[in-house]
Amino acid sequence: MAADSEPESEVFEITDFTTASEWERFISKVEEVLNDWKLIGHSLGKPLEKGVFTSGTWEERSDEISFAGFKFSVTHHYLVQESTDKEGKDEESEDALPQSMQDLLCMNNDFPPRAHCLVRWYGLREFVVIAPAAHSDAVLSESKCNLLLSSISIALGNTGCQVPLFVQIHHKWRRMYMGECQGPGVRTDFEMVHLRKVPNQYTHLSGLLDIFKSKIGCPLTPLPPVSIAIRLTYVLQDWQQYFWPQQPPDIDALVGGEVGGLEFGKLPFGACEDPICELHLAATWPDLTEGIIVDNDVYSDLDPVQAPHWSVRVRKAENPQCLLGDFITEFLKICRRKESTDEILGRSTFEEEGREVADITHALSKLTEPAPVPIHKLSVSNMVHTAKKKIRKHRGEESPLNNDVLNTILLFLFPDAASEKPLDATPSTDNSSPPSEAGLYTLYNQFKSAPSDSLTYKLALCLCMINLYHGGLKGVAHLWQEFVLEMRFRWENNFLIPGLASGPPDLRCCLLHQKLQMLNCCIERKKARDEGKKTSPSDNPTNAYPGDAGKAGGQLGLDYLRDTEKEKGEVGKSWDSWSDSEEEFFECLSDTEDLKGNGQESGKKGPKEMANLKPEGRLHQHGRLTLLHSGEPLYIPVTQEPAPMTEDLLEEQSEVLAKLGTSAEGAHLRARMQSACLLSDMESFKAANPGCFLEDFVRWYSPRDYIEEEVTDEKGNVVLKGELSARMKIPSNMWVEAWETAKPIPARRQRRLFDDTREAEKVLHYLAMQKPADLARHLLPCVIHAAVLKVKEEESLENIPSVKKIIKQIIAHSSKVLHFPNPEDKKLEEIILQITNVEAIIARARSLKAKFGIEKCEQEEEKEDLERFVSCLLEQPEVSVTGAGRGHAGRIIHKLFVNAQRLTESSDEAAAVALPEEELRRPGCPEERRQNSVSDFPPPAGRELILRATVPRPAPYSKALPQRMYSVLTKEDFRLAGAFSSDTSFF
């Protein structure tokens, strides 16, 4: 009665006892997954082709289920195949065996080199595995194993699925699986044994046959024949000391510009150790019967030389130490350092002994006081040389780089310093690309590095070499300090920097390369100005430069920075066309009287008065244009080139212009800032063409802004009438304002658009402030660029197709990563790893070629066969040996094993001598070989056997079904994997 008095709400808490247990729920989940994957029913595929397990595409799909809170992953592995036609198969489908049972007897894919372990053991093309989801979980107890096997058996029976279903038991490293496959009236049980110690009676064929026969328990007196496939694997080790061709670099060598056995500017390449550890030879007998051969604990007929099939695989060294990879990796480590050059080399190097550093205010007062010291002794170069002496004095023998190495590097970087430089010496710059880069001329643009013949590129390689072989980080800091001092010396003494293309900074290159080009521009401008002062102390403003038009070199022309509307077709509008002429280039505020007399006064005059002025700064006469009002010929003026700029200056300028805002005042100010070059050109034009008007200037400078139309005059004649474009007529137009402001001043007396002194000091300060980490960041694209060129050069000698593809991937990847400033270290490491992998592949190719003696082959056919064989070894997991032990490659492999056996078995060093050439070339017969005390081959490292039979089971009247047992025996592992089928209808 107490139950009746409880609230009615509890009555609705009803438990469905039809799926009450967790076990039944687990089975239903398995069935649900099989239904979702459409693995229900009968399906037959095409017969398996030979090698399809390795060459075909395997796919898998996974799901997750749980059993009482314990999570399992369900994975379906299957070989992708074309769908087959179902016509004509409906009649056979009732009696046909499941596909997996038929695959048990297929002999086309025994011992696949790369496949899932269940594929190798059972020859299956499709199967489902249920395993614990967590890697640390395992099904250990026997009761749980049986429960899972019962679950899959029920699920297969309920769904009619004919795909084998496996359960992974024990720890995952043991790879233990139990499974089942069901068909119409048939069932196959997949069982397994795994032992560490091998029982003696099972180390040979006869013992394994006994297990197989007892397991199938065939009641027939003449037992149906058992098909046998045997594979013996022999391992060749310890050969690198005799065959590895790579010589380690001699770190102490320094002969004729070579350091570390390597010439400066050339990268090291190759593996320090043999990248091929072992060679595995698999001798296979694919189809034997029980009575043909004898293999027991006393005697064996299995002679690998007589095996009908040989296949070879090589075991590669894991992450072999590669010279080029180390070269770049060690340089990348500098990028993570925080120390400055002074901190690395010591701040005391610039201080005098026993003397404190003077206060900066004293230094400033010294500068303002008059001093009787001759001015040439106060030059920066003298100060630099004094600093050099102090550095050497303080360092003494502790200098990171010794003088020999340092001098070798500096001569490599600055070849023009080999002899005493006269003051008028001009180092030549080589602008031509080397042949090695002819096909990759855009590579430095993609990587944003520098041309391979440039100073920046060479500096990067030298710093890498020093970092790896000479002094490490201190050596890098020392060389960089010497480099900066050399740049200062060249600027002070007007020596052009070699190895840099003349012209403005190339924005496609790294910033450091742009800075050096900018410094070269400054040196060139300064040198031309100084030479002009020496050659023409008197001013000759009437020179119209008739002979200078042919000198147009455009050496310092920044065409891309000039106004886009300016005509580029005119010849000779560059510094070179007039800087070395008789005219002199004055700084701002120089020749004040001349400016006052010719410039400021003329600004107040009208065009008529200005027409009486003497023309100045003419380059040459324009071919067809004349002045509109006076009819005088129009002369092209000598103009200043726009200031060359590096990308950081352009970015800084754009930020300043952007901060002006979008207001009218800001836009006007922005236009004024950008019109400095325009104003300079207008002043030059006015000086060269007295009495000219804005229309004359626009016709030359921006022809599209002067519109000419054919009109009919009063007399009926058709004449050309021109006028300025609409934008030129806008009130407060920048062009009109600039024209009204401009005075007729030739370029030589204008204020310089490009202050080379200031810009050079900025560059030198920038270089001096660079930490080794900053320097490494700047030069890393050059190092990667050099590494890619080196890899490409080495690959061309070997011609490996897979490496060509990887190099293209490296270039594409590097282009994306390096084109932006400050790339992530992780992405840089990925690029370096790719380069190292390519280096290792090429080293493996060379190792194999050396081992197989390809270069020594005299017969062309044999050489081609061996090259093809080595190429396949690099590309494929396992390669068949044509002709087995009697082919070209087979004979060489045999020789390698014979030599290794002699070295292993004999204690006499003389036994290490290779066999005579005529004996090695001759294919030996086994009878002669057996007479030797030393066997040709070592004991097999692995023995694999597959036993197959088709017998009725469990009763004599049962259906004849496929039976299969796989066995693998190694030194510390023994495994039996059996698939035993039985008839469930007639038993």
Sequence and secondary structure as in RCSB ss.txt:
>XXXX:A:sequence
MAADSEPESEVFEITDFTTASEWERFISKVEEVLNDWKLIGHSLGKPLEKGVFTSGTWEERSDEISFAGFKFSVT
HHYLVQESTDKEGKDEESEDALPQSMQDLLCMNNDFPPRAHCLVRWYGLREFVVIAPAAHSDAVLSESKCNLLLS
SISIALGNTGCQVPLFVQIHHKWRRMYMGECQGPGVRTDFEMVHLRKVPNQYTHLSGLLDIFKSKIGCPLTPLPP
VSIAIRLTYVLQDWQQYFWPQQPPDIDALVGGEVGGLEFGKLPFGACEDPICELHLAATWPDLTEGIIVDNDVYS
DLDPVQAPHWSVRVRKAENPQCLLGDFITEFLKICRRKESTDEILGRSTFEEEGREVADITHALSKLTEPAPVPI
HKLSVSNMVHTAKKKIRKHRGEESPLNNDVLNTILLFLFPDAASEKPLDATPSTDNSSPPSEAGLYTLYNQFKSA
PSDSLTYKLALCLCMINLYHGGLKGVAHLWQEFVLEMRFRWENNFLIPGLASGPPDLRCCLLHQKLQMLNCCIER
KKARDEGKKTSPSDNPTNAYPGDAGKAGGQLGLDYLRDTEKEKGEVGKSWDSWSDSEEEFFECLSDTEDLKGNGQ
ESGKKGPKEMANLKPEGRLHQHGRLTLLHSGEPLYIPVTQEPAPMTEDLLEEQSEVLAKLGTSAEGAHLRARMQS
ACLLSDMESFKAANPGCFLEDFVRWYSPRDYIEEEVTDEKGNVVLKGELSARMKIPSNMWVEAWETAKPIPARRQ
RRLFDDTREAEKVLHYLAMQKPADLARHLLPCVIHAAVLKVKEEESLENIPSVKKIIKQIIAHSSKVLHFPNPED
KKLEEIILQITNVEAIIARARSLKAKFGIEKCEQEEEKEDLERFVSCLLEQPEVSVTGAGRGHAGRIIHKLFVNA
QRLTESSDEAAAVALPEEELRRPGCPEERRQNSVSDFPPPAGRELILRATVPRPAPYSKALPQRMYSVLTKEDFR
LAGAFSSDTSFF
>XXXX:A:secstr
 TTTTS GGGGG    GGG SHHHHHHHHHHHHHHHTT BB        TTHHHHS EEEEEEEEEETTEEEEEE
EEEE       TT HHHHTTS  HHHHHTT  TTSS SSS HHHHHH  SEEEEEEESSTT  B SHHHHHHHHH
HHHHHHHHHTB S EEEEEB GGG EEEEEEEETTEEEEEEEEEESS  GGGSSHHHHHHHHHHHHT   SS   
 EEEEEEEEEE S HHHH       TT EETTEETTEETT    SBSS SEEEEEEEEEEEEEETTT  BSSS B
   GGG SEEEEEEEE SS  BHHHHHHHHHHHHTT    HHHHH GGGGS TT     HHHHHHHHHS   S G
GGGSHHHHHHHHHHHHHHHHGGG SS HHHHHHHHHHH GGGGS   TT       S  GGGGGGTTHHHHHT  
 TTSHHHHHHHHHHHHHHHSSHHHHHHHHHHHHHHHHHHHHHHT   TTS SSS  TTS HHHHHHHHHHHHHHH
HHHHHHHHHH  S  TT   TT GGG   TT  TTTS TTS    S  SGGGTTTSS     TT SHHHHIIIII
TGGGS HHHHHTS    EEEEEEEEE TTT  EEEEE         HHHHHHHHHHHHHT SSHHHHHHHHHHHT
HHHHHHHHHHHHHSTT  HHHHHHHH GGGEEEEEEE TTS EEEEEEE GGGGSTT HHHHHHHH     GGGS
  SS HHHHHHHHHHHHHT  HHHHHHHHHHHHHHHHHHHHHHHHHHH  HHHHHHHHHHHHHHHHHHTSSS  H
HHHHHHHHHHHHHHHHHHHHHHHHHHTTGGG  SHHHHHHHHHHHHHHHHSS EEETTGGGSHHHHHHHHHHHHH
HHHHH   GGGGS   HHHHHS   HHHHHTSSS SS   SEEEEEEEEEEE SSTTS EEEEEEEEEEETTEEE
EEEEEEEESS  
